[in-house]
Amino acid sequence: MDSGAAKRPLLMRALRLAAEIEPHEVKAVLTAMVYFFFLMASYFILRPLRDTMGTVYGVQHLQDLFTGTFILSFVVAPVYAGVASRLRLAVFLPWVYGFIAVTLIIFYVLLRGGSQDRWVAAAFFIWTSTFNLLTISVFWSLMADIFSSSQSKRLFGFIAAGGTVGTIAAPAFTALFVGTVGTSALVLISAAGFTVTAFLVRVLETEKRRLLAEGEEAQKTSLDHRLGGNPFDGFLLILKSRYLLMIALFLLLMTTISTVIYFQLADLISKDFPDRAARTQAYATIDLATNSLAVLVQLFGTSRFIGRFGVTAGLLLNPLIMVVAFLAIAFSPVLIVLASIQVVRRFAEYAVAKPSRDMLFTVVDQQAKYKAKNVIDTVIYRFGDLTSAWLSAAVLPFGVAGLAVAGIIISAFWFPIAYLLGRQYDSVRDDQDAGAITAVAGK
């Protein structure tokens, strides 16, 4: 018997067990997983270094870095949309990653020459905080432009596991070898990873064309054209759509919560670990614990959870967790409690909430997928960072318990928004399904 033929049914059984993946979807799904692995690994190699550069600039001035990140994100979003309007998506999307690889090589040179410089540290923090959201947004825009709404419920959690494996491998590498290779070498390794992702975008574009040519289930759109329009279309689309505004508000509140916890954690880590390498290792250890838990759920649990309880439940999970978490912090504001809560929060976000939120874009048009989603994922996200950074800075003198009270109040607003958004998604999807049935019946 041919060994390859024997292995294929075994692989299919494993894939169907994990996420009910159909044979014609295998290549696209596995390519997407590998793509997301390199994307997240490339960033997570940098993330502990980015957080450390924030402490080099000064924890008491972190709000300045968040302000700079928001301003740069506000500039990058229309530039991104403007270039996407003039280049074919099949050409433009790979070059997003290629450009980032080039900028990292420049930072490698700067960090080698002046890693102690506060302004180099600030520039590195701001740029990496800007492009990491852009690259992830591009990835999920492409996923929403390849897979249909029904496919996304089965596949998005499984695909996300590829990225989570990358987030496990990268901090593990950083924690083990940062002392050997040095912090600046991490930047060069990351640049190589982003170069690989540019190639994998082209592979996925070819796979999308194959699915459409064979009449398989997929989004009925093409990447072989320009989006057209102007650089500010993303902002205008959001303002014109109640649905997109709801997504923006959901993300704004989620980001605000994340930043409150980030300030709490940065404050405690900077006090408990005076050495820069020790701080980097502490951040990397938290990332490793978070993502080790998340990958198991993404592989075997996300599709089942969303399939059984729906997207609305996926959106509601994090607000519920955070109310309980902030109550725990208020009563016990110590590093071990806060670090544990950060692990649980990110675990729930990566395994369920993030795939659920990205499914929301499977029912919008291509302009909204790339332009409006980019604005939401970058500008709105960083606006949430900015406002909560200044809020956290104002509350920080009252201690971690004071920040926890602010988090409880924000979470109380977040919960109803998550519920209303989930119901709106169900309504849009049902309308689209009814329209498709009507179109088929009329043929």
N, C-alpha and C positions, 0 to 999 in steps of 0.2 A: 504493500500500500504506500502511496506517496505520502511522505511525512508532512508536506505542506498542506495536502488535502485533509489529513487527520487533524492538524492544528486549527484549521479554519473553523470547523464546527465547534471546537472547544472554545475558541475566541468568541464566536457568535453567542454561545450559551452564556459566557461570562458577561458579555455586553448587554444581552437581553435581561439577565438577572439584575444588573446594575441599574439600567435605565430604559429597558425595552427598546434598544437601538435596532433599527431595521438594517438589513444587509446593504441597501443602497446608500445608507447614511454613514457607514463605518468610516470610509476614507475622510469625509468632511469632518466628522466628529473627532477622529484621532488627530488629524492635522490641526484642528482648532485647539485641542488639548496641548499639543506640543508647542504651538504658537504661544498659547497663554503661559505655558511653563517658562519659556525663554523670556517672555515679557515681564512676568512677575519676578523671576529670579534676577533678571538684570536690574530691576529697581530695588528689590529687597537686599541685594548686595550693598546698595548705596544707602538704604534707609537708616541703619544704625549710625553710619557716618554722617548722614544729614542731621539726625537728631543730636549727635555729638557736636556738630558745627553750630547748632543752635545754642548749646551750652557754652561753646567758645565765645560766641557773640555776647551771651549773657542771658540767663533765665529771666532776669528782671526786665529785659528788653525784647522778649519773644514777641510781644504784640507789634513791635516795629517790623519784625520779619514777616508776620502775617499780613501786615498792611502792604509791604512790598510785594508779597506773593499775590495778593488780590489785585493790585495795580497791574502787575505783569500779566496775570490771567485775563484781565479786562482788555489788555492790548493784544494778547495772543489770539483770543477768540475770534475777533473780526478778521485778523490776518489769516487764520486757518480757513475761515469761511470764504474769504476772498480768493485764496489760492484754489480751494476746492471748486469754486465757481468757474475757474478758468482751465483747470486740468482734468483729464479723465480720471475718474476715481481709481481705476486700475493702475494708473501711474502715480497719482497723488498719494494714496495711502501708504505704499512702501516707502516713499520718500519722507514721510513723517518720521519714521524710525531711523532712516539714514541720517537725517539732519540732526537728530538727537545724539546719535553716535559721534558725529563730528564735534558737537559742543562738549561732549564728555572728554574727548581727547584734549581739547583746549584746557578744560579744568584740570586734567591730569598734569599738564605742564605747570599750571598756576599753583596747584597744591604741592607739587614737588619743590617749587621755588619759594613758597611762602605760606605753608600750612598753618602757621601761627597768626597770620594776619586776620584780624576781625572782619575786615571788609571782604576778603576772599571767602571766609567762612559764611558771611551773610549772603554773598552772591550765589554760592553753591547751594545754600539752604533754599533760597528763593527760586532758583531755576529748577532744581530737582522737585520741589514742591509744586511747581507749575506744570512741568512736563509729565509727571507721573499720572496726574489726572487726565491729561490730554491723551496719553497713550492707551490708558485703560478705556477711556471713552471711545476712542477709535476702534478698539477691539470689539466692544459690545455693540457699537453701531453696526459693525460688519456682521456680527452674529445675528442681530435683529434683521439685517438685510439679506441673510441667507436662509435662516430657518423661520418657519411659520409660527403663529401663536400656539397652535397645538403641539408642534415639535418642541418649542421652547420649554414647555412644562416638563417634558421628558428629558431634554438634553442639556439645558443650561446649567443645572447643578452639576451634572457629570463633567461638562466641559470646564466649569469653574474649578474642578478638582485638579486639573492640569496646572492651573495657576497656583493653587494652594501647595502642590508638591514643590513648585518653584520657590514659594515663600518659605518652605521648610528647608530646602537644600541651601538656599542663599544665606539665611542667618546662621545655619549650622556651620557653613563654610567660614562665614565671618567670625563667629565666636571661636572657632578652632584655629584659624590661620591668620587673623588680623595682626597678631603679634609677630608672625613670621614674614608675611609678604608686605606688611605696612599698609596704612590707610589709603595712600594715593594709588597703589596698584589696584585696589578694588574698583576704582573709576575706570581703568583700562579694561578690566574684565567685563564690566557692565557694558561698555561700548561695543565689545565683541558680541555680546548677547543681543543687543538691539539690532546689530547688523543681520543676525540670523532671522530675527522676526520680520525684517523687511522682505527676505526671500520667501518666508512662509505665507505672507499676505498674497503673493503672486500665485502660490500653489492653491490657496483657497479660492481665489478669483477664478481659476481654471476649473476647480471642482464645482463651483456654483453654476458655471456654464454647462457643465456635463449634466448636472441634475435637471436643469431646465430643458436641455435638449432631449433627455430621455423621458420627460414627462413626469418626473418624480415630484413629490411634495417639496416645495421650497417657495420662498418669496419670489413673486413674478416681476422681478426688477433686474436691471443690468448695471454692471459697474463700468461698462465701456462707453461712458459719456460724462460730460461735465454737469454739475448740478445747476449751473447758471445762477442768476440773481445777483445780489450784492453782499458785501461783507457783513451787513447788519441784519440779514434775514433771520438769523437764529433768535435775536432779541425780539423781532417783530412777530415771529411765529408764536413765541411764548405769550406775548401780550394779547394775541388774538384768540388763544385757545384756553378755555377753562381747564381742560384736561392737562395740558402742559404746565399751566400755572400751579395746579395741584401737585404735580410731580416736583416742580421747583420748590414749593413750600415744604413738602415732605423731606426733600434732601437738605433744605436749609436747616430744619429743626434737627435732623440726624447729625449734620455736621457740627451744629452748635453743641450738641451733647458730646460728640467726639473730642472737640477742642477743650471743653471743660475738663474732661478726664485727662487729656494730654497735659494741660497745665498742672493739674494735681500730681501727675506722675513725674513730670519734669522737676517739679519743686522737691519732691521726696528723693528722687534719684540723685539730684545734684547735691543734696545734703548728706546722703548716705554713702556716695561714691565720689570722692574728690578727684580721683585719677580719670583722665579722659578714656583710656583703654577700658577701664572697669565699667564706665558708663556705657560705652559702646557694647560691651559684652552683656550688660544687664538688659539693654533694649533688645539685643539679638535673642536673648533667652526667652523673653516675653513673646517675641514673634514666633519662635520655634514652638513653644507650648500651644499658642493659639492655633497655629496652622496644622499641627499634628492632629488636633481634635477635629478641625474643620474638614480635613480631607476625607475622613471616614464617612462623615455625614453626607458630603457632596457626592461621593461615589455611590452610596447605597441608600441614602435617606432623603435627600432633597426632593427628587422627583416623586417619591412616594408621599412625602408630606404635602407638597403642593397639589399633587394629583388627588389626594384625599380631602384636604382642608381648603384648597384654593389659594389664589394669589393674595387675597385679603388677609388670610391668616398669616401668610409669610411676611406681609408688611407690618402686621400688628405685633409680631414676636418681640422685636427689639424694644419698642416703647414699654412693653410689660416688664421685660427683664431690667430695664434701666431704672424704673421706679423702685423696684426691690433693691437694686444695686446701690443706688444713691442713699437709700435708707440705711443700708449696711455701712456705707462710708461715713455717714453722719455720726453713727454710734461708735465706729472703730476706725478713725482716720490714720491708719498705719500703712506702711509700704506693702506688706504681704497681702493685706486685704485689697488695696487698690490695684496691685498687680494682678491678683486673681480675678477681680472684676473686669479689668481690661482684657484679660484672656477670654472670659465668658462673653463679653460684649462683642469683641471682634469675631469670635467663633460663631455666634448667632448671626452676625451681620454677613460674614463671608459665606456661611453655609446655606442660609435661607433668605435673609432680607435683601442682599445684593442681587442674587439671581431673580428674585421676585420683582425687584425694581426694574431690572433690565428687560424683563418680560413685558413691561408696560409699553415699551417702544416697538413691539412687534405689530401693533395695531395702528401705527401712524405711517404717514407717507415717507418717501426717501429724504425729502428736504428736512423734515423734522428729525429723522433718524440721525442725520449727520450734523446738521446745523443747530437745531434747537437742543438736541441732546448734548452737543459739545458745550454750548453756553451753560446749560444746567449743570453739567458735570465739572465744569471748570470755574466759570465766573460765579454762579450761584453758590457752589460748594465753597469757594474761597471767600465769598461775602459772609457766609456763615462762620467760617474760620475767623474772619476779621472782627465781626461784631462780638462773637463769644470770646475772642482773645482779649479785647479791651474790657469786656465784662468780667472775665476771669482775673485780669490784672487788677481791676478795681476791688474784686471780692477777696483776692489772695491774702491781703493783710488780715482778714478774719479767719484764715486758716483753711485747711482742707474741708472741715465741717461746713464752713460757709459756702464753699464751692458746691458741696453736695446738696445743700438746700436749693441753690440756683438750678442745679440739674434736675431735681424733683419737679420744680415748677415748669421747666421747659418740657419735660417728659409728659406732664399732664396735658399740655397742648398738642404734643406730637401724636398721642394715641387717637383722638378723633379724626385728625387729618389722615392718618394711615387707613382708618376704616372707610372714610368717604372716598379716598382715592381708589381703594380696592373695588368698591362698588361701582365707581365710574368706569374702571377698566372692564369689569364684567359687562356693563351696559354697552360699551363701544364694541367689545368682541361679539356680543350677541347680535348687535345690529349688523356687523360685518358678515357673520355666519348666515343671518337671515337673507342678506343681500346676495350672498353666493348661492344659496339654495334657490332663490327667485331667478337668478341668472341662468342656472342650470335648467330649471323647469321651463324657462322660456325658449330654450334652444330646440 
